[in-house]
Amino acid sequence: MEENYDSFAVTISTVFGAIIVGGLMAAALVYGERDAFFFALGAATAAWLAGYAIFFDRPRTFMALVGIAVLMSLGATIILAF
């Protein structure tokens, strides 16, 4: 059975990149935290590129980009929390 990776790519790009990280960027703007905003922007960019990694069938690149996006999101969240 062949899996359709295109739907995964669209889900990752839309849900993670736009909604979650977009909200994190908005929170950084509201609180005036420039560093948190840039971390969130980097996370959104990495998540966006992860969608293309699936399109081009690059699973290791995909995992690396998702890992970068998660770490940058955590960094932005930590900056906002303290």
Summary of the structure (lengths in Angstrom):
residues: 82
radius of gyration: 13.5
end to end distance: 47.7
largest distance: 49.3
contacts: 250
relative contact order: 0.19
helix: 88%
strand: 0%
